[in-house]
Amino acid sequence: MNLERLTIVIPSRNRQQYILRAIEFWSKTPVQLVILDGTESPIKLSKEIVASEKIQYVHAVVPLEQRLGRSTEFIKTEYAAVVSDDEFFLPSSLANCVKFLDDNIDYVACKGLAISFGWDGQIVNWRPINKSLKGYKVDSENRSERMFDHLANYAHASWWSVQRSEVYIQAMKAVGSNPAFPSAPCVELQVSLIASFYGKIMVLDELMWLRSYENESLWWAKARLSVREWWRDMSYHEDHKRFIGAVISHAIDEDGQTPSEEEIKTAMEALVRGAEERYKMGKEKKRKNTRPDWYMSLNKAIKTLLNNTIYRKSGYPGYSLLSEVQRTHADKYKEVSEVVKLVNDFQSKNMKKG
């Protein structure tokens, strides 16, 4: 594996037990690990972890954006990636992303496919997520077109990906240069604009990202305004200027050129128009599918019964994460089973403590 050339950055706050779980997982790999803990009191780490040359624990009770900006001080490898404290990347897929970037110098970010997992009290289950990643790439030779194409047909391809460290550093400096915006996705959109300015983006056709719904997202804890609402509300005009300015200030090529304000606005407009279309279609679909209350209650009761009996006992594909991975990504079964064991053990211990 080539993972000694990769740094994994994990932001966290008030979830120190998940930090320890993440350390247990990542310490078995060659990656460099940077923990950004915003909890009031620092975590008590073992002497082995403190002494480890691969693990950097950063305790900083500052907003998430500032912690991400500060993470750039600890990137000494060629590649870097952010992952949440309760989520996992599969090491074999990370290694393939590094190899892809090694072999394709015009690409700056690479990742694999995603699946979401949770804990139902007995097993690790799953939900489909980020279907738009499959077959996704941003490969125009023109940087303005790349920025537009990435946001007009948006997928989480540059955020939560393996990035060249110079791109990661510029993107996170941009994120850390401003207070939090009222819309949580502004973090990933700054990263997406900057990454696509610098180069092409690829999603490999293999499972990489195990995305957790065990907890509420750290990103949505305070800023729940959608990008669509935020961008269309001109009372946030100064916010819009700060957002655009941060991208322009940190996306600078070797000739000193930067994206223009118009390029960024055009890309953001494409993103928002797409969100508005999906919102409109969703409302129309909901209107057409309105059912009586008795029908909805009965349907919910049947689903609950199936989830609590048949599906759980039989390992029905579509409920058990391992069953689904065996069916769709059999080559990743061993790696995923190790994650499932870790999650099972972790959640079982927490249940006993509770």
N, C-alpha and C positions, 0 to 999 in steps of 0.2 A: 504493500500500500504506500501511497505518497502523502498521507494525511499529516505528517509532521510539518508540512508546508502550509497548513491551514489553521487559522484561529477561529474558534467558536466563541461568540459573544452572547451571554445570557443576561438580559435585564430581569430584575425581580424586585418585588416589594411585598412584605408581609406574607411571604410564602417560603420561609426558610427551609421547611421540610422538603419542599420540591427542589430547592437548591441542592440539598444533600442527595436527593434521588438523581438529579442531573449529574452531579459529581461522580456518583457511583457508576453511572452509565459511561460518561465520557472519559473517565480515568483509565478505562480498559482499552482506549484507543490512543493513537499517537498524536492526536490534535493538541494544540495549545488551547487552554480554556481561560476565558476572562468572565468573571462573575461581577455584575453590577448590581449591588444590593442597596436599595433605598429604604430598608427597614430602619426604624428608629435606633435599635440596638444591634451591634454587629453579631454575626453568627459565631458560635463556638465551634471551631474546626479542630480536627485532630492534628497532632504534631506532624503526622505523615503528609497531610494535605497542605499544611502551612509550609512544610519544607520542600514540597514538590516544585520542580522547575517548570512543570507543565501547567500549573494552576495559579492564576492570579485572582485573588479575591479583593474587590474594590468596594469598600463601604462608603457610600456617599449619600447623605439624606438631602438630595436635591431632586428636582423634577426629572422625569424619565428622559426628556429630550437632552437635558444637560449631561446626564449619565452616558447617553449614547455618544454625545460629542466628546466626552472625556475618554471614551473607550479607544479613540484613535491613538492615544498616547501608548497603548499597550499592543498595538499591531506591529509585530516584527517579522511576520511571515509573508509569503507572496500572495496568499489568498485569505479571505475572511468571510464569515457568515453569521447572521443573527438568528437565534432560535429562542422561543419562549421557554421559561423555566420548567413547564410541564409537558413539553413536546420533545420530539426526537427526529433526528435525521439518520438514515441508514448509512453506516460507514462505507459499504461497497458502492453505493450511489454517489456519495461525496467524492470518493476516489475517482469514479468515472467522470464526474464534473471537472475535477482538477485536471484529469488527462485531456478532456475535451478542450479546456481553456489552454492547456499547454500546446495542443496541436492546432489551435485556431486563434491566432493572435488578434484577429479583428473582432472577436467576441470578448465581452467584459463580464458577463454574468451567465451562470448556468445552474439549472436545478432539475429535479425530477418531478414525478407525479405525486399527488397527495391523497391521503385518506384520513378521515377523522375518527377518533376513538374516545370512548368514555368507560365508565365503570357503573354497572347497574346493581351493585351489591353482591353479585356472585361471579360474573364474568366480565371480561373486557369486550365491549360491543363496538359497533361502528356505524357511521353514517357516510354517505357519499359527500364529497366536497371538492370544490375547485375543479369541476369537470372541464372548464375552459383551458386548463393547462395542457391537455393532451393535444399534441401536434402544434403547439404554440411556439412561435419564434418571431423575432424582430430582426430583419436582416437586410434592410435597405442600406445602400452605400452612403446615402445622404443623411446627415445627422438630424436635420429638420424633419425629414420624412420619418425617421425612426421615432422621434419624440411624438409625432402625431400618430403614427401607426400604433405605438405602444398604448397610448391612452385612449385612442378611438376604439380599439379592440382589446380592452384592458383585461389582463390576467395577472395574478400575483407571481410574475415571472422573474422580476429583478429584485423584489423584496423577498426575504427568506430564501435567498439564493447564495451560491458560492460566487463571490465577486473578487476581481483583482483588487489587491489591497489599496492601490492608489485611488481606485474608484470608490471603494468603501470609505476611505478616509475623507475624501471630498464630500461625499454624500452625508456622512455623519457630522462633519463640521457644519454643514448647512442646517441639518436637523437641530444641532445644539446651539445654533446662533440666535435663535428666537425663543420666546416663551411658547408654551403649548398653544396651538390653534384650537378654536372651538370645535373643529371636526377632527376626530382621531385619525382618519386615513391621510391627513396632510403629511404625516411622517413618511408613509410609504410612497406617496406621490412625489415628494421631493426626491426620494431615492430613485424612483422610476424615471423621472425626468433627467436627472443627472447621469444615471447609468446609460440610458438610451442616447444621450448626447455624446458620451464617450465611445460607445461601440455597440455591437450587436448582442442579442440576448437569445439563449437557447434553452428549451425544455426537453430533456431526454425522455425517451419512452420507457421509463422504468420507475418503480415506486421509490420515493426518497423521503417524503415528509409525512410523519405521523402527527397529525394535528389534534391536540387535546380539547375536549369540551368538559374536562373535569372541573374547571374553574371558570369564573367570569374573566373575560379578557382584560389584561392590564391596560390595553390600549383604549378600551372603551369605558374605563372606570369613571372618568370625569367628562370627557368630551364626546357627547352622544349625537351631535348634530351631523347629519349626512353631508357629504361633499356637495351634493346637489343643492341642499338648502343653504349651505354656507356660501357657495359661489354665487348663487342668485340673489342673496340678500346684500344689497349695497350698503347697509349699515356696517358691514365688515370690510369696507373698501380699504381701510388702512391695513387690515390683516392680509388682504389680497396683495397689496403692494409689498408687504414684508415677505410673504411667501415667494413671490416672483423674484424679489431682490436677493433672497437667500440662494435661489437656484442660480441666478446670473453670477453672483459673487463666488460661487464654488464650482461651477462648470467652466473650466478654463483649459483650452487645449494647449499644445506645445508652442503654438504661434501666438498665444495670448488672446485668442478669439473666444467669445462666449455666446450662448444663445441669446436671441433678442427677446425683448418683452413680448413682441407680437407672436413669436414662435411659441412661447410658453402659454400665452392666452389662447392661441388657436388650438393647441393640444388640450388644454383644460376645457375649452368649449366643446370639443369633440367628446371628451369623457362625460361631461355633464349632460349633453344631448342624449347620449346613449343611456345614461341613468334615468333620464326623464321618460324616454321611450319604454324602458322596462317597467318603470313605476306605473305608467299609464296602462300598459298591457296587464300588469298584475291586478290593478283595480278593476279592469274590465273582466278579467277572468274570475275574480272573486265575486263580482256582481252576478255573473252568469251561473256560478256554481253555488249560489245561496241555497242552503238546505234548512228544513225545519229543525227547531231545537231538539225535538225528540230523536230525529235521525242522527244528529251530531252526537248526542249523548250515547245512543246505542252503539254507534260506530266506534267511539272512544272506548267504551266498555269492552267491546269485542277485541280491539287491538291490545288493550291492557291484559286481557285474559290470555291471548296468544303469546304475548311477550313474556308473561310470567309462568307459562306452562310449556306449551309445545316447542316454541322456538328455543327457549333456554335449554330444555332437556335434550333436544335432538341436535343441538349445534347447527341449527338451520342456517344455511348460507344467506347472508343479508342481516344477520344478527350478531353472530360470533365474528370478531375481527379475524381470528386465525382461519376460520372457515372461508371467509371472503378472500383473504390473501392466498390461501391454497388454490382457490378457484381462479383468481385473476392475476396473481403475481407469484406463482409457485417458486420462482427462483429466489424470492426474498423471504420465504417461509421461515427459514432458520433464524435469520436476523430479527424478524418480527416476533417470533416465539420468545426470544430472549427479552425483548421489550415487554411483551405480555406478562412474562413471569415477574419481571421487575415491578410492573404496575400492580399485578395481583398481590404480590407480597407487601408492597407499600400500602395499598388500600386495606388489605386485611389487618395489618398492624394498626392502622388508624382507627378501624372499626372497633378493635379490641380496647384501644385507649379510650375511645368514646364511650 
